[in-house]
Amino acid sequence: MVENLFNSDSDTDALSFVPYSPGKNEKYMSKKQREHFMRILTDWRQSLLDESTRTVTTLQDETINHPDPTDRASQEADMSIELRNRDRERRLIRKIEESIARLEAHNYGFCESCGVEIGLGRLEARPTATLCLDCKTLDEMKERRMY
């Protein structure tokens, strides 16, 4: 099993999967490949949703009005960090859902900029990728020049 590193900054466990090994002469984004990525994306989304549910429960349970101002400030800082993490995960869930929609429309795995194949390895490392490595590199170079 290979560990995926695409879990969020939260304490959720990394999802694991067996890397896809295409068969000889297998067409890119075949049905088996689409099923493989659908499984990765849906498992990842479910993991994030489960973590979000745990966070809501924890925040509801831990809302204690501490008499000590330092304890209260510490609790508020912890809650703020947790809520920021959940917001980041909420945006990630939206990206995952967009990727699932592209999979269902048979547009997944192709660069939005140039149309070339993104590649199985890149998609396994970053399942929500929409750009091939070359276009992403160019995009980052342009972004750095602007700052």
VOKERO-899297 format. One record per residue: residue number from 1; residue in one letter; x, y negated, z of N, C-alpha, C, O, CB in turn. Coordinates in nm, 2 decimals, m for minus. Each point is the difference from the previous one (the first is absolute). Glycine has a CB too. Example, Ala and Ser with C-alpha at 12.3 -4.5 7.8 and 13.67 -1.06 7.14 Angstrom:
# VOKERO-899297
(1 "A" (1.32 0.57 0.78) (m0.09 m0.12 0.00) (0.09 m0.12 0.00) (0.10 0.00 0.07) (m0.29 0.12 0.05));
(2 "S" (0.15 m0.23 m0.19) (0.09 m0.11 0.00) (m0.08 m0.11 0.08) (0.05 m0.11 0.01) (0.07 0.17 m0.23));
***
This chain:
# VOKERO-899297
(1 "M" (0.08 0.12 0.00) (m0.08 m0.12 0.00) (0.09 m0.12 0.00) (0.10 m0.01 0.07) (m0.28 0.13 0.05));
(2 "V" (0.14 m0.22 m0.19) (0.07 m0.13 m0.01) (m0.09 m0.10 0.07) (m0.12 m0.01 m0.02) (0.24 0.07 m0.20));
(3 "E" (m0.06 m0.14 0.31) (m0.07 m0.10 0.07) (m0.02 m0.12 m0.09) (0.10 m0.05 m0.06) (m0.02 0.13 0.28));
(4 "N" (m0.20 m0.14 m0.22) (m0.02 m0.12 m0.08) (0.03 m0.12 0.10) (m0.02 0.01 0.12) (m0.15 0.10 m0.27));
(5 "L" (0.23 m0.21 0.09) (0.03 m0.12 0.08) (m0.10 m0.11 m0.03) (0.03 m0.12 0.03) (0.21 0.19 m0.03));
(6 "F" (m0.35 m0.04 m0.05) (m0.10 m0.11 m0.04) (m0.10 m0.02 0.11) (m0.10 m0.06 m0.03) (0.14 0.12 m0.20));
(7 "N" (m0.02 m0.01 0.35) (m0.09 m0.03 0.11) (0.02 m0.15 0.04) (0.11 m0.05 m0.03) (m0.12 0.29 0.11));
(8 "S" (m0.08 m0.30 m0.02) (0.01 m0.14 0.04) (0.10 m0.01 0.11) (0.06 0.09 0.05) (m0.30 m0.14 m0.13));
(9 "D" (0.25 m0.08 0.13) (0.09 m0.03 0.12) (m0.06 0.06 0.13) (0.06 m0.02 0.10) (0.02 m0.18 m0.23));
(10 "S" (m0.20 0.25 0.12) (m0.06 0.05 0.13) (0.07 0.13 0.04) (0.09 0.05 m0.06) (m0.31 m0.16 0.00));
(11 "D" (0.17 0.16 0.17) (0.05 0.13 0.06) (m0.06 0.12 m0.06) (0.02 0.11 0.05) (0.02 m0.23 0.15));
(12 "T" (m0.11 0.11 m0.32) (m0.06 0.12 m0.06) (0.11 0.09 m0.05) (0.11 m0.05 m0.04) (m0.31 m0.08 m0.02));
(13 "D" (0.18 0.26 0.06) (0.09 0.09 m0.05) (0.01 m0.01 m0.15) (m0.09 m0.03 m0.07) (0.04 0.19 0.26));
(14 "A" (0.17 m0.14 m0.24) (0.02 0.00 m0.14) (m0.07 0.11 m0.07) (0.00 0.12 0.06) (0.23 m0.22 m0.03));
(15 "L" (m0.30 0.08 m0.14) (m0.07 0.10 m0.07) (0.11 0.09 m0.06) (0.11 m0.05 m0.04) (m0.32 m0.09 0.00));
(16 "S" (0.18 0.27 0.02) (0.10 0.08 m0.07) (m0.07 0.07 m0.11) (m0.12 0.03 0.00) (0.25 0.00 0.21));
(17 "F" (m0.06 0.01 m0.31) (m0.05 0.07 m0.12) (0.12 0.07 m0.07) (0.11 m0.03 0.03) (m0.30 m0.14 m0.05));
(18 "V" (0.15 0.26 m0.06) (0.10 0.07 m0.08) (0.02 m0.08 m0.13) (m0.10 m0.02 m0.07) (0.04 0.25 0.17));
(19 "P" (0.18 m0.28 m0.13) (0.01 m0.07 m0.13) (m0.04 0.07 m0.12) (0.01 0.13 0.00) (0.18 m0.24 0.10));
(20 "Y" (m0.25 0.04 m0.19) (m0.06 0.07 m0.12) (0.11 0.04 m0.09) (0.09 m0.08 m0.03) (m0.30 m0.06 0.05));
(21 "S" (0.21 0.26 m0.07) (0.09 0.05 m0.10) (m0.08 0.03 m0.13) (m0.07 0.10 0.00) (0.23 0.00 0.18));
(22 "P" (m0.14 m0.19 m0.28) (m0.08 0.03 m0.12) (0.05 0.12 m0.07) (0.11 0.04 0.00) (m0.15 m0.28 m0.03));
(23 "G" (m0.06 0.31 m0.03) (0.03 0.12 m0.08) (0.07 m0.04 m0.13) (0.00 m0.12 m0.04) (m0.19 0.24 0.14));
(24 "K" (0.25 m0.02 m0.17) (0.07 m0.03 m0.12) (m0.11 m0.05 m0.10) (m0.10 0.06 m0.02) (0.28 0.12 0.07));
(25 "N" (m0.14 m0.28 m0.12) (m0.09 m0.07 m0.10) (m0.13 m0.05 0.05) (m0.10 m0.02 m0.07) (0.20 0.18 m0.09));
(26 "E" (m0.11 m0.18 0.30) (m0.12 m0.06 0.06) (m0.01 m0.15 m0.04) (0.10 m0.07 0.02) (m0.09 0.25 0.17));
(27 "K" (m0.12 m0.22 m0.23) (m0.03 m0.14 m0.04) (0.00 m0.08 0.13) (m0.04 0.04 0.10) (m0.09 0.03 m0.30));
(28 "Y" (0.18 m0.20 0.19) (0.01 m0.09 0.11) (m0.15 m0.04 0.04) (m0.08 m0.02 m0.09) (0.31 m0.07 0.01));
(29 "M" (m0.25 0.09 0.21) (m0.13 m0.02 0.06) (m0.11 0.10 m0.05) (m0.11 m0.04 m0.03) (0.17 m0.20 0.05));
(30 "S" (m0.01 0.36 m0.02) (m0.10 0.11 m0.02) (m0.10 0.01 0.11) (0.01 m0.07 0.10) (0.17 0.20 m0.23));
(31 "K" (m0.27 m0.04 0.11) (m0.11 0.02 0.10) (0.06 0.03 0.14) (m0.04 m0.05 0.10) (m0.12 0.12 m0.28));
(32 "K" (0.26 0.03 0.18) (0.07 0.04 0.12) (0.07 m0.12 0.07) (0.00 m0.01 0.12) (0.03 0.25 m0.22));
(33 "Q" (0.04 m0.32 0.02) (0.07 m0.11 0.05) (m0.10 m0.10 0.06) (0.03 m0.06 0.11) (0.16 0.09 m0.28));
(34 "R" (m0.30 m0.06 0.10) (m0.10 m0.09 0.06) (m0.06 0.05 0.13) (m0.02 m0.07 0.09) (m0.03 0.00 m0.33));
(35 "E" (0.03 0.20 0.24) (m0.05 0.06 0.13) (0.10 m0.01 0.11) (m0.04 m0.03 0.11) (m0.09 0.19 m0.24));
(36 "H" (0.26 m0.14 0.10) (0.11 m0.02 0.10) (0.00 m0.14 0.05) (0.00 m0.01 0.13) (0.14 0.18 m0.25));
(37 "F" (m0.15 m0.27 0.04) (0.00 m0.14 0.05) (m0.13 m0.04 0.07) (0.00 m0.08 0.09) (0.16 0.03 m0.28));
(38 "M" (m0.27 0.11 0.14) (m0.13 m0.03 0.07) (0.01 0.06 0.14) (m0.05 m0.07 0.10) (m0.08 0.08 m0.32));
(39 "R" (0.19 0.10 0.24) (0.01 0.06 0.13) (0.09 m0.09 0.09) (m0.03 m0.02 0.12) (0.00 0.25 m0.22));
(40 "I" (0.14 m0.27 0.05) (0.09 m0.09 0.07) (m0.07 m0.13 0.04) (0.01 m0.04 0.12) (0.19 0.14 m0.24));
(41 "L" (m0.27 m0.16 0.03) (m0.06 m0.13 0.02) (m0.12 0.01 0.10) (m0.01 m0.08 0.09) (0.08 0.01 m0.32));
(42 "T" (m0.15 0.18 0.22) (m0.11 0.01 0.09) (0.04 0.04 0.14) (m0.06 m0.05 0.10) (m0.08 0.12 m0.30));
(43 "D" (0.24 0.02 0.21) (0.06 0.03 0.13) (0.06 m0.12 0.07) (m0.02 m0.02 0.12) (0.07 0.25 m0.20));
(44 "W" (0.02 m0.31 0.00) (0.06 m0.12 0.06) (m0.11 m0.10 0.04) (0.01 m0.06 0.11) (0.19 0.09 m0.26));
(45 "R" (m0.30 m0.05 0.07) (m0.11 m0.09 0.04) (m0.07 0.05 0.12) (m0.03 m0.08 0.09) (0.00 0.02 m0.33));
(46 "Q" (0.00 0.19 0.25) (m0.06 0.05 0.12) (0.08 m0.02 0.12) (m0.05 m0.03 0.11) (m0.07 0.20 m0.25));
(47 "S" (0.25 m0.15 0.13) (0.09 m0.02 0.11) (m0.01 m0.14 0.06) (0.00 m0.03 0.12) (0.15 0.21 m0.22));
(48 "L" (m0.15 m0.28 0.00) (m0.01 m0.14 0.04) (m0.13 m0.03 0.06) (m0.01 m0.08 0.10) (0.17 0.02 m0.28));
(49 "L" (m0.27 0.12 0.13) (m0.13 m0.03 0.06) (m0.01 0.06 0.14) (m0.06 m0.06 0.08) (m0.04 0.06 m0.32));
(50 "D" (0.16 0.12 0.26) (m0.01 0.06 0.13) (0.08 m0.08 0.10) (m0.05 m0.02 0.11) (0.03 0.24 m0.22));
(51 "E" (0.13 m0.27 0.07) (0.08 m0.09 0.09) (m0.07 m0.13 0.03) (0.00 m0.05 0.11) (0.21 0.15 m0.21));
(52 "S" (m0.28 m0.15 0.00) (m0.08 m0.12 0.02) (m0.11 0.02 0.11) (m0.02 m0.08 0.09) (0.07 0.01 m0.33));
(53 "T" (m0.11 0.19 0.23) (m0.11 0.03 0.09) (0.06 0.02 0.14) (m0.06 m0.05 0.10) (m0.07 0.16 m0.28));
(54 "R" (0.25 m0.05 0.19) (0.06 0.01 0.13) (0.04 m0.14 0.06) (m0.02 m0.02 0.12) (0.11 0.25 m0.19));
(55 "T" (m0.05 m0.32 m0.01) (0.04 m0.13 0.04) (m0.13 m0.07 0.06) (0.01 m0.06 0.11) (0.18 0.05 m0.28));
(56 "V" (m0.30 0.01 0.10) (m0.12 m0.06 0.05) (m0.04 0.05 0.13) (m0.03 m0.07 0.09) (m0.05 0.04 m0.32));
(57 "T" (0.09 0.16 0.25) (m0.04 0.07 0.12) (0.10 m0.05 0.11) (m0.05 m0.03 0.11) (m0.05 0.23 m0.23));
(58 "T" (0.23 m0.20 0.09) (0.10 m0.04 0.10) (m0.02 m0.14 0.04) (0.00 m0.04 0.12) (0.16 0.20 m0.22));
(59 "L" (m0.19 m0.25 0.01) (m0.02 m0.14 0.03) (m0.12 m0.02 0.08) (0.00 m0.09 0.09) (0.11 0.02 m0.30));
(60 "Q" (m0.21 0.14 0.19) (m0.13 m0.01 0.08) (0.03 0.05 0.14) (m0.05 m0.06 0.10) (m0.09 0.09 m0.31));
(61 "D" (0.21 0.08 0.22) (0.03 0.06 0.13) (0.10 m0.08 0.09) (m0.01 0.00 0.12) (m0.04 0.22 m0.22));
(62 "E" (0.14 m0.29 0.03) (0.11 m0.06 0.07) (m0.02 m0.15 0.02) (0.08 m0.07 0.05) (0.07 0.23 m0.14));
(63 "T" (m0.27 m0.21 0.06) (m0.03 m0.14 0.02) (m0.03 m0.02 0.15) (m0.12 0.01 0.05) (0.03 m0.04 m0.28));
(64 "I" (0.20 0.00 0.30) (m0.01 m0.02 0.15) (0.04 m0.14 0.02) (0.10 m0.05 m0.05) (m0.05 0.29 0.11));
(65 "N" (m0.12 m0.31 0.03) (0.03 m0.14 0.03) (0.10 0.00 0.12) (m0.04 0.01 0.11) (m0.19 m0.09 m0.19));
(66 "H" (0.36 0.08 0.04) (0.10 0.00 0.10) (0.01 m0.13 0.08) (m0.01 m0.11 m0.06) (0.14 0.27 m0.08));
(67 "P" (m0.12 m0.15 0.27) (0.00 m0.13 0.08) (0.14 m0.07 m0.02) (0.01 m0.12 0.01) (m0.17 0.22 0.16));
(68 "D" (0.26 m0.03 m0.20) (0.13 m0.06 m0.02) (0.02 m0.05 m0.14) (m0.02 0.07 m0.10) (0.12 0.09 0.27));
(69 "P" (m0.07 m0.29 m0.18) (0.01 m0.06 m0.14) (0.10 0.07 m0.09) (m0.01 0.00 m0.12) (m0.06 m0.22 0.23));
(70 "T" (0.18 0.26 m0.05) (0.11 0.07 m0.08) (m0.06 0.13 m0.05) (0.03 0.03 m0.12) (0.15 m0.13 0.26));
(71 "D" (m0.25 0.18 m0.06) (m0.06 0.12 m0.05) (m0.10 m0.02 m0.11) (0.00 0.07 m0.10) (0.04 0.03 0.33));
(72 "R" (m0.12 m0.20 m0.21) (m0.10 m0.04 m0.10) (0.06 m0.04 m0.13) (m0.04 0.04 m0.11) (m0.11 m0.11 0.30));
(73 "A" (0.26 m0.01 m0.18) (0.07 m0.05 m0.12) (0.06 0.12 m0.07) (0.00 0.01 m0.13) (0.05 m0.23 0.23));
(74 "S" (0.01 0.31 m0.03) (0.06 0.12 m0.06) (m0.11 0.09 m0.07) (0.03 0.05 m0.11) (0.15 m0.05 0.29));
(75 "Q" (m0.29 0.01 m0.11) (m0.11 0.08 m0.06) (m0.05 m0.07 m0.13) (m0.02 0.07 m0.10) (m0.05 0.02 0.33));
(76 "E" (0.06 m0.22 m0.23) (m0.05 m0.07 m0.12) (0.10 0.01 m0.11) (m0.03 0.01 m0.12) (m0.09 m0.17 0.27));
(77 "A" (0.25 0.15 m0.12) (0.11 0.02 m0.10) (m0.01 0.14 m0.06) (0.01 0.01 m0.12) (0.14 m0.18 0.24));
(78 "D" (m0.16 0.27 m0.04) (m0.01 0.14 m0.05) (m0.12 0.01 m0.09) (0.01 0.06 m0.11) (0.10 0.03 0.32));
(79 "M" (m0.23 m0.14 m0.17) (m0.12 0.00 m0.08) (0.02 m0.07 m0.14) (m0.04 0.05 m0.10) (m0.10 m0.03 0.31));
(80 "S" (0.21 m0.13 m0.20) (0.02 m0.08 m0.12) (0.09 0.08 m0.10) (m0.03 0.00 m0.12) (0.01 m0.21 0.25));
(81 "I" (0.12 0.27 m0.08) (0.09 0.08 m0.09) (m0.08 0.12 m0.05) (0.01 0.03 m0.12) (0.19 m0.09 0.25));
(82 "E" (m0.28 0.12 m0.05) (m0.08 0.12 m0.05) (m0.10 m0.05 m0.10) (m0.02 0.07 m0.10) (0.04 0.04 0.32));
(83 "L" (m0.08 m0.22 m0.21) (m0.10 m0.05 m0.09) (0.07 m0.04 m0.13) (m0.06 0.03 m0.11) (m0.09 m0.11 0.29));
(84 "R" (0.27 0.03 m0.18) (0.07 m0.03 m0.12) (0.04 0.12 m0.07) (m0.01 0.01 m0.13) (0.10 m0.21 0.24));
(85 "N" (m0.05 0.31 m0.04) (0.03 0.12 m0.06) (m0.13 0.06 m0.07) (0.01 0.05 m0.11) (0.17 m0.01 0.28));
(86 "R" (m0.29 m0.05 m0.11) (m0.12 0.06 m0.05) (m0.04 m0.08 m0.13) (m0.05 0.05 m0.09) (m0.03 0.02 0.32));
(87 "D" (0.10 m0.20 m0.23) (m0.03 m0.09 m0.11) (0.09 0.05 m0.12) (m0.05 0.00 m0.11) (m0.02 m0.20 0.26));
(88 "R" (0.20 0.22 m0.12) (0.09 0.05 m0.11) (m0.05 0.13 m0.05) (0.00 0.03 m0.12) (0.19 m0.15 0.23));
(89 "E" (m0.24 0.21 m0.02) (m0.05 0.13 m0.04) (m0.13 m0.01 m0.08) (m0.02 0.07 m0.10) (0.13 0.03 0.30));
(90 "R" (m0.19 m0.20 m0.17) (m0.12 m0.03 m0.07) (0.03 m0.03 m0.14) (m0.07 0.04 m0.10) (m0.05 m0.12 0.31));
(91 "R" (0.22 m0.01 m0.24) (0.04 m0.03 m0.13) (0.06 0.12 m0.07) (m0.03 0.02 m0.12) (0.07 m0.26 0.19));
(92 "L" (0.03 0.32 0.00) (0.06 0.12 m0.06) (m0.11 0.10 m0.04) (0.00 0.06 m0.11) (0.20 m0.09 0.25));
(93 "I" (m0.31 0.04 m0.06) (m0.11 0.09 m0.03) (m0.07 m0.05 m0.13) (m0.04 0.08 m0.09) (0.00 m0.03 0.33));
(94 "R" (0.04 m0.18 m0.26) (m0.06 m0.06 m0.12) (0.09 0.04 m0.12) (m0.06 0.04 m0.11) (m0.04 m0.23 0.24));
(95 "K" (0.23 0.18 m0.12) (0.09 0.05 m0.11) (m0.02 0.14 m0.03) (0.00 0.05 m0.11) (0.16 m0.23 0.18));
(96 "I" (m0.17 0.26 0.04) (m0.02 0.15 m0.02) (m0.13 0.02 m0.08) (m0.01 0.08 m0.09) (0.13 m0.03 0.30));
(97 "E" (m0.23 m0.12 m0.17) (m0.13 0.02 m0.07) (0.01 m0.05 m0.15) (m0.06 0.06 m0.08) (m0.06 m0.09 0.30));
(98 "E" (0.20 m0.07 m0.24) (0.02 m0.04 m0.14) (0.08 0.10 m0.08) (m0.03 0.03 m0.12) (0.03 m0.27 0.19));
(99 "S" (0.09 0.31 0.00) (0.08 0.11 m0.07) (m0.09 0.12 m0.03) (0.01 0.06 m0.10) (0.20 m0.14 0.22));
(100 "I" (m0.30 0.11 m0.02) (m0.10 0.11 m0.02) (m0.09 m0.04 m0.12) (m0.03 0.09 m0.08) (0.04 m0.03 0.33));
(101 "A" (m0.05 m0.18 m0.26) (m0.09 m0.04 m0.11) (0.08 0.01 m0.14) (m0.06 0.04 m0.10) (m0.07 m0.20 0.25));
(102 "R" (0.26 0.12 m0.15) (0.08 0.02 m0.12) (0.02 0.15 m0.03) (m0.01 0.04 m0.12) (0.13 m0.26 0.17));
(103 "L" (m0.11 0.30 0.05) (0.01 0.15 m0.03) (m0.13 0.05 m0.06) (0.01 0.07 m0.10) (0.15 m0.05 0.30));
(104 "E" (m0.27 m0.06 m0.15) (m0.13 0.04 m0.05) (m0.02 m0.05 m0.14) (m0.07 0.07 m0.08) (m0.02 m0.06 0.31));
(105 "A" (0.14 m0.13 m0.26) (m0.01 m0.05 m0.14) (0.11 0.04 m0.09) (0.01 m0.04 m0.12) (m0.12 m0.16 0.22));
(106 "H" (0.20 0.29 m0.05) (0.11 0.06 m0.08) (0.10 m0.11 m0.04) (0.06 0.01 m0.11) (m0.21 0.17 0.02));
(107 "N" (0.16 m0.29 0.17) (0.10 m0.10 m0.03) (0.12 0.00 0.10) (0.09 m0.08 m0.01) (m0.28 m0.06 m0.08));
(108 "Y" (0.18 0.23 0.18) (0.10 0.01 0.11) (0.13 0.06 m0.06) (0.00 0.08 m0.08) (m0.18 m0.04 0.26));
(109 "G" (0.29 m0.10 m0.13) (0.13 0.05 m0.03) (0.07 m0.07 m0.12) (0.11 0.04 m0.04) (m0.19 0.18 0.12));
(110 "F" (0.01 m0.32 m0.13) (0.05 m0.08 m0.12) (0.02 m0.14 0.05) (m0.08 m0.06 0.07) (m0.03 0.21 m0.24));
(111 "C" (0.22 m0.21 0.13) (0.04 m0.14 0.03) (m0.11 m0.10 m0.05) (m0.03 0.01 m0.12) (0.28 0.05 0.12));
(112 "E" (m0.30 m0.14 0.09) (m0.09 m0.10 m0.04) (0.06 m0.11 m0.09) (m0.08 m0.07 m0.07) (m0.04 0.11 0.28));
(113 "S" (0.25 m0.05 m0.21) (0.06 m0.11 m0.07) (0.04 0.05 m0.14) (m0.03 m0.07 m0.10) (0.12 m0.02 0.31));
(114 "C" (m0.02 0.20 m0.22) (0.05 0.05 m0.13) (m0.07 0.13 m0.05) (0.02 0.03 m0.12) (0.20 m0.14 0.17));
(115 "G" (m0.29 0.18 0.03) (m0.07 0.12 m0.04) (0.07 0.13 0.00) (m0.05 0.10 m0.03) (m0.08 m0.25 m0.10));
(116 "V" (0.26 0.14 0.17) (0.08 0.12 0.00) (m0.03 0.08 0.13) (m0.06 m0.05 0.09) (0.25 m0.07 m0.22));
(117 "E" (m0.15 0.25 0.13) (m0.02 0.09 0.11) (0.08 m0.05 0.12) (0.11 m0.04 m0.01) (m0.15 0.23 m0.14));
(118 "I" (m0.03 m0.20 0.27) (0.07 m0.04 0.12) (0.09 0.11 0.05) (0.11 m0.03 0.05) (m0.30 m0.12 0.01));
(119 "G" (0.15 0.27 m0.07) (0.09 0.12 0.04) (m0.06 0.06 0.13) (m0.04 m0.07 0.09) (0.24 m0.04 m0.20));
(120 "L" (m0.19 0.24 0.11) (m0.05 0.08 0.12) (0.07 m0.04 0.13) (m0.06 m0.01 0.10) (0.00 0.20 m0.26));
(121 "G" (0.20 m0.19 0.15) (0.08 m0.03 0.12) (m0.04 m0.14 0.06) (m0.01 m0.01 0.12) (0.19 0.15 m0.21));
(122 "R" (m0.19 m0.24 0.01) (m0.03 m0.13 0.05) (m0.14 0.00 0.05) (m0.03 m0.06 0.11) (0.18 m0.05 m0.28));
(123 "L" (m0.25 0.17 0.11) (m0.13 0.01 0.05) (m0.01 0.08 0.13) (m0.08 m0.04 0.09) (m0.01 0.02 m0.32));
(124 "E" (0.17 0.12 0.25) (0.00 0.07 0.12) (0.06 m0.08 0.11) (m0.04 0.00 0.12) (0.05 0.22 m0.24));
(125 "A" (0.09 m0.30 0.09) (0.06 m0.09 0.10) (m0.09 m0.12 0.03) (0.00 m0.05 0.12) (0.23 0.12 m0.20));
(126 "R" (m0.30 m0.12 m0.02) (m0.09 m0.11 0.02) (m0.13 0.02 m0.08) (m0.01 m0.04 m0.12) (0.21 m0.12 0.16));
(127 "P" (m0.29 0.24 0.01) (m0.12 0.04 m0.07) (m0.09 m0.12 m0.05) (m0.08 0.02 m0.09) (0.08 0.18 0.22));
(128 "T" (0.02 m0.32 m0.08) (m0.08 m0.11 m0.05) (0.07 m0.09 m0.10) (m0.04 m0.10 m0.04) (m0.07 0.10 0.26));
(129 "A" (0.23 0.05 m0.27) (0.08 m0.07 m0.10) (m0.08 m0.03 m0.12) (m0.07 0.09 m0.05) (0.28 0.01 0.14));
(130 "T" (m0.20 m0.22 m0.14) (m0.07 m0.03 m0.13) (0.10 m0.04 m0.11) (m0.04 m0.02 m0.11) (m0.16 m0.05 0.24));
(131 "L" (0.32 0.05 m0.09) (0.10 m0.04 m0.10) (0.11 0.11 0.00) (0.04 0.06 0.10) (m0.09 m0.30 m0.06));
(132 "C" (0.11 0.26 m0.16) (0.12 0.09 m0.01) (0.11 m0.07 0.06) (0.00 m0.12 0.04) (m0.08 0.22 m0.25));
(133 "L" (0.19 m0.03 0.23) (0.12 m0.05 0.07) (0.06 m0.12 m0.07) (0.04 m0.10 0.07) (0.00 0.33 0.02));
(134 "D" (m0.03 m0.23 m0.22) (0.05 m0.11 m0.07) (m0.08 m0.13 0.01) (0.05 m0.10 0.03) (0.05 0.27 m0.19));
(135 "C" (m0.23 m0.15 0.15) (m0.09 m0.12 0.01) (0.00 m0.05 0.15) (0.00 m0.13 0.02) (m0.14 0.21 m0.21));
(136 "K" (0.14 0.01 0.28) (0.01 m0.04 0.14) (0.13 m0.08 0.03) (0.00 m0.10 0.07) (m0.15 0.30 0.00));
(137 "T" (0.26 m0.15 m0.12) (0.13 m0.06 0.02) (0.00 m0.14 m0.06) (0.04 m0.10 0.06) (0.07 0.32 m0.06));
(138 "L" (m0.16 m0.24 m0.12) (m0.01 m0.13 m0.07) (m0.09 m0.09 0.08) (0.03 m0.12 0.02) (0.00 0.23 m0.24));
(139 "D" (m0.15 m0.06 0.27) (m0.09 m0.08 0.08) (0.07 m0.05 0.13) (m0.02 m0.12 0.04) (m0.17 0.26 m0.13));
(140 "E" (0.27 m0.06 0.15) (0.07 m0.04 0.13) (0.11 m0.10 m0.03) (0.02 m0.09 0.07) (m0.07 0.32 0.03));
(141 "M" (0.11 m0.21 m0.22) (0.11 m0.10 m0.04) (m0.06 m0.14 m0.02) (0.05 m0.10 0.04) (0.08 0.29 m0.14));
(142 "K" (m0.25 m0.19 0.03) (m0.07 m0.13 m0.03) (m0.04 m0.06 0.14) (0.01 m0.12 0.01) (m0.09 0.21 m0.24));
(143 "E" (0.03 m0.01 0.32) (m0.05 m0.05 0.13) (0.12 m0.06 0.08) (m0.02 m0.10 0.06) (m0.16 0.28 m0.06));
(144 "R" (0.29 m0.11 m0.01) (0.12 m0.06 0.07) (0.05 m0.13 m0.05) (0.04 m0.09 0.07) (0.02 0.32 m0.02));
(145 "R" (m0.07 m0.25 m0.18) (0.04 m0.12 m0.07) (m0.09 m0.12 0.04) (0.04 m0.11 0.00) (0.05 0.24 m0.19));
(146 "M" (m0.22 m0.10 0.22) (m0.09 m0.10 0.04) (0.02 m0.06 0.14) (m0.04 m0.11 0.03) (m0.13 0.22 m0.18));
(147 "Y" (0.25 m0.03 0.23) (0.02 m0.05 0.14) (0.13 m0.06 0.01) (0.04 m0.04 0.11) (m0.19 0.21 m0.03));
***
